[in-house]
Amino acid sequence: MAFLPYSRIYHRFTLSCPVVFGGAPFVGEGLLTNLSMMGCSVMCDREVLCGSTVRVSVLLPNQPRALSIDLGTIKWVQGHQFGVEFLRLPVEARQRLNSTLRNELIGFLKGRSGRREAVGLAQE
């Protein structure tokens, strides 16, 4: 049986936020390195098992409470970095995630627009 490679549907935005994660056999802390509507990547000081289910709490910038992902699954592992696919988020957490990603997208698009303007000015 051939396995299909894992592919992402949503763009992941680079972020650097503290994260706490836990599954049945482990609990750990790390650093979220990127975030999307359906997942994130985490760097930590421990190894985790691909396929494990986890809860994840992300301390997003400028937010008083952690973003709580009730259920996720570890989709890939590379040393001390791993990717989580979000399976279940409370409605309030989904709204906060949407808001955070909307702000990241606006910043990303402004950055691209600024680069195009700078290139246009340099060519004149």
Biotite code that builds the C-alpha atoms (Angstrom):
import biotite.structure as struc

atoms = struc.array([
    struc.Atom([0.000, 0.000, 0.000], chain_id="A", res_id=1, res_name="MET", atom_name="CA", element="C"),
    struc.Atom([1.479, 3.339, -1.093], chain_id="A", res_id=2, res_name="ALA", atom_name="CA", element="C"),
    struc.Atom([1.249, 6.302, 1.290], chain_id="A", res_id=3, res_name="PHE", atom_name="CA", element="C"),
    struc.Atom([0.454, 9.723, -0.119], chain_id="A", res_id=4, res_name="LEU", atom_name="CA", element="C"),
    struc.Atom([2.849, 12.469, 0.941], chain_id="A", res_id=5, res_name="PRO", atom_name="CA", element="C"),
    struc.Atom([1.530, 14.955, 3.475], chain_id="A", res_id=6, res_name="TYR", atom_name="CA", element="C"),
    struc.Atom([0.622, 18.279, 1.875], chain_id="A", res_id=7, res_name="SER", atom_name="CA", element="C"),
    struc.Atom([-0.670, 21.529, 3.320], chain_id="A", res_id=8, res_name="ARG", atom_name="CA", element="C"),
    struc.Atom([-3.859, 23.202, 2.182], chain_id="A", res_id=9, res_name="ILE", atom_name="CA", element="C"),
    struc.Atom([-3.446, 26.556, 3.961], chain_id="A", res_id=10, res_name="TYR", atom_name="CA", element="C"),
    struc.Atom([-0.536, 28.989, 3.929], chain_id="A", res_id=11, res_name="HIS", atom_name="CA", element="C"),
    struc.Atom([1.483, 28.924, 7.145], chain_id="A", res_id=12, res_name="ARG", atom_name="CA", element="C"),
    struc.Atom([2.603, 32.230, 8.590], chain_id="A", res_id=13, res_name="PHE", atom_name="CA", element="C"),
    struc.Atom([5.920, 32.471, 10.409], chain_id="A", res_id=14, res_name="THR", atom_name="CA", element="C"),
    struc.Atom([5.371, 33.229, 14.089], chain_id="A", res_id=15, res_name="LEU", atom_name="CA", element="C"),
    struc.Atom([7.420, 32.719, 17.201], chain_id="A", res_id=16, res_name="SER", atom_name="CA", element="C"),
    struc.Atom([5.258, 32.062, 20.273], chain_id="A", res_id=17, res_name="CYS", atom_name="CA", element="C"),
    struc.Atom([5.556, 29.910, 23.396], chain_id="A", res_id=18, res_name="PRO", atom_name="CA", element="C"),
    struc.Atom([3.507, 26.726, 23.260], chain_id="A", res_id=19, res_name="VAL", atom_name="CA", element="C"),
    struc.Atom([2.582, 23.969, 25.696], chain_id="A", res_id=20, res_name="VAL", atom_name="CA", element="C"),
    struc.Atom([1.559, 20.591, 24.298], chain_id="A", res_id=21, res_name="PHE", atom_name="CA", element="C"),
    struc.Atom([0.582, 17.262, 25.737], chain_id="A", res_id=22, res_name="GLY", atom_name="CA", element="C"),
    struc.Atom([-0.563, 13.811, 24.787], chain_id="A", res_id=23, res_name="GLY", atom_name="CA", element="C"),
    struc.Atom([-1.155, 10.587, 26.672], chain_id="A", res_id=24, res_name="ALA", atom_name="CA", element="C"),
    struc.Atom([2.526, 9.706, 27.253], chain_id="A", res_id=25, res_name="PRO", atom_name="CA", element="C"),
    struc.Atom([4.091, 13.191, 27.305], chain_id="A", res_id=26, res_name="PHE", atom_name="CA", element="C"),
    struc.Atom([3.838, 16.893, 28.126], chain_id="A", res_id=27, res_name="VAL", atom_name="CA", element="C"),
    struc.Atom([6.222, 19.512, 26.814], chain_id="A", res_id=28, res_name="GLY", atom_name="CA", element="C"),
    struc.Atom([6.945, 23.132, 26.117], chain_id="A", res_id=29, res_name="GLU", atom_name="CA", element="C"),
    struc.Atom([8.306, 24.616, 22.963], chain_id="A", res_id=30, res_name="GLY", atom_name="CA", element="C"),
    struc.Atom([8.214, 27.389, 20.434], chain_id="A", res_id=31, res_name="LEU", atom_name="CA", element="C"),
    struc.Atom([5.580, 27.637, 17.730], chain_id="A", res_id=32, res_name="LEU", atom_name="CA", element="C"),
    struc.Atom([7.414, 28.420, 14.489], chain_id="A", res_id=33, res_name="THR", atom_name="CA", element="C"),
    struc.Atom([4.502, 28.791, 12.079], chain_id="A", res_id=34, res_name="ASN", atom_name="CA", element="C"),
    struc.Atom([0.710, 28.776, 12.110], chain_id="A", res_id=35, res_name="LEU", atom_name="CA", element="C"),
    struc.Atom([-2.194, 28.240, 9.708], chain_id="A", res_id=36, res_name="SER", atom_name="CA", element="C"),
    struc.Atom([-5.953, 27.671, 9.897], chain_id="A", res_id=37, res_name="MET", atom_name="CA", element="C"),
    struc.Atom([-5.443, 23.934, 10.204], chain_id="A", res_id=38, res_name="MET", atom_name="CA", element="C"),
    struc.Atom([-2.070, 23.438, 11.835], chain_id="A", res_id=39, res_name="GLY", atom_name="CA", element="C"),
    struc.Atom([1.258, 24.600, 13.168], chain_id="A", res_id=40, res_name="CYS", atom_name="CA", element="C"),
    struc.Atom([4.899, 23.632, 13.557], chain_id="A", res_id=41, res_name="SER", atom_name="CA", element="C"),
    struc.Atom([6.563, 23.378, 16.953], chain_id="A", res_id=42, res_name="VAL", atom_name="CA", element="C"),
    struc.Atom([10.231, 23.293, 17.975], chain_id="A", res_id=43, res_name="MET", atom_name="CA", element="C"),
    struc.Atom([10.936, 21.696, 21.347], chain_id="A", res_id=44, res_name="CYS", atom_name="CA", element="C"),
    struc.Atom([13.622, 19.955, 23.387], chain_id="A", res_id=45, res_name="ASP", atom_name="CA", element="C"),
    struc.Atom([12.030, 16.509, 23.286], chain_id="A", res_id=46, res_name="ARG", atom_name="CA", element="C"),
    struc.Atom([11.041, 13.942, 20.707], chain_id="A", res_id=47, res_name="GLU", atom_name="CA", element="C"),
    struc.Atom([7.397, 13.136, 20.012], chain_id="A", res_id=48, res_name="VAL", atom_name="CA", element="C"),
    struc.Atom([5.780, 10.318, 18.078], chain_id="A", res_id=49, res_name="LEU", atom_name="CA", element="C"),
    struc.Atom([4.257, 10.867, 14.659], chain_id="A", res_id=50, res_name="CYS", atom_name="CA", element="C"),
    struc.Atom([0.554, 9.991, 14.779], chain_id="A", res_id=51, res_name="GLY", atom_name="CA", element="C"),
    struc.Atom([0.146, 10.944, 18.455], chain_id="A", res_id=52, res_name="SER", atom_name="CA", element="C"),
    struc.Atom([-2.845, 13.005, 19.467], chain_id="A", res_id=53, res_name="THR", atom_name="CA", element="C"),
    struc.Atom([-2.126, 16.208, 21.383], chain_id="A", res_id=54, res_name="VAL", atom_name="CA", element="C"),
    struc.Atom([-3.667, 19.219, 23.056], chain_id="A", res_id=55, res_name="ARG", atom_name="CA", element="C"),
    struc.Atom([-1.889, 22.458, 22.263], chain_id="A", res_id=56, res_name="VAL", atom_name="CA", element="C"),
    struc.Atom([-1.971, 25.844, 24.016], chain_id="A", res_id=57, res_name="SER", atom_name="CA", element="C"),
    struc.Atom([-0.372, 28.758, 22.169], chain_id="A", res_id=58, res_name="VAL", atom_name="CA", element="C"),
    struc.Atom([0.509, 32.048, 23.867], chain_id="A", res_id=59, res_name="LEU", atom_name="CA", element="C"),
    struc.Atom([-0.211, 34.398, 20.967], chain_id="A", res_id=60, res_name="LEU", atom_name="CA", element="C"),
    struc.Atom([1.242, 37.914, 21.040], chain_id="A", res_id=61, res_name="PRO", atom_name="CA", element="C"),
    struc.Atom([-0.980, 40.651, 22.485], chain_id="A", res_id=62, res_name="ASN", atom_name="CA", element="C"),
    struc.Atom([-3.580, 38.184, 23.767], chain_id="A", res_id=63, res_name="GLN", atom_name="CA", element="C"),
    struc.Atom([-4.258, 37.688, 27.475], chain_id="A", res_id=64, res_name="PRO", atom_name="CA", element="C"),
    struc.Atom([-5.213, 33.980, 27.242], chain_id="A", res_id=65, res_name="ARG", atom_name="CA", element="C"),
    struc.Atom([-3.665, 31.025, 25.507], chain_id="A", res_id=66, res_name="ALA", atom_name="CA", element="C"),
    struc.Atom([-5.237, 29.764, 22.281], chain_id="A", res_id=67, res_name="LEU", atom_name="CA", element="C"),
    struc.Atom([-6.410, 26.253, 23.129], chain_id="A", res_id=68, res_name="SER", atom_name="CA", element="C"),
    struc.Atom([-6.465, 23.514, 20.490], chain_id="A", res_id=69, res_name="ILE", atom_name="CA", element="C"),
    struc.Atom([-8.501, 20.710, 22.081], chain_id="A", res_id=70, res_name="ASP", atom_name="CA", element="C"),
    struc.Atom([-7.351, 17.984, 19.711], chain_id="A", res_id=71, res_name="LEU", atom_name="CA", element="C"),
    struc.Atom([-4.599, 17.729, 17.139], chain_id="A", res_id=72, res_name="GLY", atom_name="CA", element="C"),
    struc.Atom([-2.532, 14.996, 15.584], chain_id="A", res_id=73, res_name="THR", atom_name="CA", element="C"),
    struc.Atom([1.205, 15.030, 14.977], chain_id="A", res_id=74, res_name="ILE", atom_name="CA", element="C"),
    struc.Atom([1.572, 14.669, 11.200], chain_id="A", res_id=75, res_name="LYS", atom_name="CA", element="C"),
    struc.Atom([5.357, 14.781, 10.848], chain_id="A", res_id=76, res_name="TRP", atom_name="CA", element="C"),
    struc.Atom([8.452, 14.772, 13.028], chain_id="A", res_id=77, res_name="VAL", atom_name="CA", element="C"),
    struc.Atom([11.984, 15.934, 12.150], chain_id="A", res_id=78, res_name="GLN", atom_name="CA", element="C"),
    struc.Atom([14.237, 15.643, 15.193], chain_id="A", res_id=79, res_name="GLY", atom_name="CA", element="C"),
    struc.Atom([12.936, 18.120, 17.753], chain_id="A", res_id=80, res_name="HIS", atom_name="CA", element="C"),
    struc.Atom([10.491, 19.798, 15.376], chain_id="A", res_id=81, res_name="GLN", atom_name="CA", element="C"),
    struc.Atom([7.023, 18.527, 14.535], chain_id="A", res_id=82, res_name="PHE", atom_name="CA", element="C"),
    struc.Atom([3.850, 19.521, 12.719], chain_id="A", res_id=83, res_name="GLY", atom_name="CA", element="C"),
    struc.Atom([0.365, 19.412, 14.226], chain_id="A", res_id=84, res_name="VAL", atom_name="CA", element="C"),
    struc.Atom([-2.873, 19.210, 12.283], chain_id="A", res_id=85, res_name="GLU", atom_name="CA", element="C"),
    struc.Atom([-5.744, 20.802, 14.215], chain_id="A", res_id=86, res_name="PHE", atom_name="CA", element="C"),
    struc.Atom([-8.719, 18.456, 14.512], chain_id="A", res_id=87, res_name="LEU", atom_name="CA", element="C"),
    struc.Atom([-10.903, 20.166, 17.116], chain_id="A", res_id=88, res_name="ARG", atom_name="CA", element="C"),
    struc.Atom([-10.982, 23.791, 18.281], chain_id="A", res_id=89, res_name="LEU", atom_name="CA", element="C"),
    struc.Atom([-13.666, 25.457, 20.390], chain_id="A", res_id=90, res_name="PRO", atom_name="CA", element="C"),
    struc.Atom([-15.622, 28.111, 18.463], chain_id="A", res_id=91, res_name="VAL", atom_name="CA", element="C"),
    struc.Atom([-14.020, 30.920, 20.474], chain_id="A", res_id=92, res_name="GLU", atom_name="CA", element="C"),
    struc.Atom([-10.537, 29.547, 19.719], chain_id="A", res_id=93, res_name="ALA", atom_name="CA", element="C"),
    struc.Atom([-11.368, 29.312, 15.993], chain_id="A", res_id=94, res_name="ARG", atom_name="CA", element="C"),
    struc.Atom([-12.470, 32.970, 16.021], chain_id="A", res_id=95, res_name="GLN", atom_name="CA", element="C"),
    struc.Atom([-9.257, 34.049, 17.752], chain_id="A", res_id=96, res_name="ARG", atom_name="CA", element="C"),
    struc.Atom([-7.181, 31.981, 15.329], chain_id="A", res_id=97, res_name="LEU", atom_name="CA", element="C"),
    struc.Atom([-9.031, 33.568, 12.373], chain_id="A", res_id=98, res_name="ASN", atom_name="CA", element="C"),
    struc.Atom([-8.363, 37.046, 13.768], chain_id="A", res_id=99, res_name="SER", atom_name="CA", element="C"),
    struc.Atom([-4.658, 36.343, 14.317], chain_id="A", res_id=100, res_name="THR", atom_name="CA", element="C"),
    struc.Atom([-4.213, 34.894, 10.833], chain_id="A", res_id=101, res_name="LEU", atom_name="CA", element="C"),
    struc.Atom([-6.147, 37.775, 9.249], chain_id="A", res_id=102, res_name="ARG", atom_name="CA", element="C"),
    struc.Atom([-3.705, 40.217, 10.873], chain_id="A", res_id=103, res_name="ASN", atom_name="CA", element="C"),
    struc.Atom([-0.742, 38.131, 9.667], chain_id="A", res_id=104, res_name="GLU", atom_name="CA", element="C"),
    struc.Atom([-2.171, 38.073, 6.127], chain_id="A", res_id=105, res_name="LEU", atom_name="CA", element="C"),
    struc.Atom([-2.632, 41.844, 6.117], chain_id="A", res_id=106, res_name="ILE", atom_name="CA", element="C"),
    struc.Atom([0.978, 42.301, 7.234], chain_id="A", res_id=107, res_name="GLY", atom_name="CA", element="C"),
    struc.Atom([2.179, 39.803, 4.625], chain_id="A", res_id=108, res_name="PHE", atom_name="CA", element="C"),
    struc.Atom([0.290, 41.568, 1.816], chain_id="A", res_id=109, res_name="LEU", atom_name="CA", element="C"),
    struc.Atom([1.488, 45.011, 2.925], chain_id="A", res_id=110, res_name="LYS", atom_name="CA", element="C"),
    struc.Atom([5.055, 43.690, 2.895], chain_id="A", res_id=111, res_name="GLY", atom_name="CA", element="C"),
    struc.Atom([4.651, 42.327, -0.630], chain_id="A", res_id=112, res_name="ARG", atom_name="CA", element="C"),
    struc.Atom([3.080, 45.584, -1.800], chain_id="A", res_id=113, res_name="SER", atom_name="CA", element="C"),
    struc.Atom([5.949, 47.569, -0.296], chain_id="A", res_id=114, res_name="GLY", atom_name="CA", element="C"),
    struc.Atom([8.523, 45.380, -2.032], chain_id="A", res_id=115, res_name="ARG", atom_name="CA", element="C"),
    struc.Atom([6.811, 45.842, -5.417], chain_id="A", res_id=116, res_name="ARG", atom_name="CA", element="C"),
    struc.Atom([6.787, 49.612, -4.926], chain_id="A", res_id=117, res_name="GLU", atom_name="CA", element="C"),
    struc.Atom([10.477, 49.581, -3.979], chain_id="A", res_id=118, res_name="ALA", atom_name="CA", element="C"),
    struc.Atom([11.334, 47.494, -7.063], chain_id="A", res_id=119, res_name="VAL", atom_name="CA", element="C"),
    struc.Atom([9.313, 49.852, -9.264], chain_id="A", res_id=120, res_name="GLY", atom_name="CA", element="C"),
    struc.Atom([11.133, 52.895, -7.867], chain_id="A", res_id=121, res_name="LEU", atom_name="CA", element="C"),
    struc.Atom([14.511, 51.215, -8.317], chain_id="A", res_id=122, res_name="ALA", atom_name="CA", element="C"),
    struc.Atom([13.760, 50.511, -11.989], chain_id="A", res_id=123, res_name="GLN", atom_name="CA", element="C"),
    struc.Atom([12.833, 54.142, -12.759], chain_id="A", res_id=124, res_name="GLU", atom_name="CA", element="C"),
])
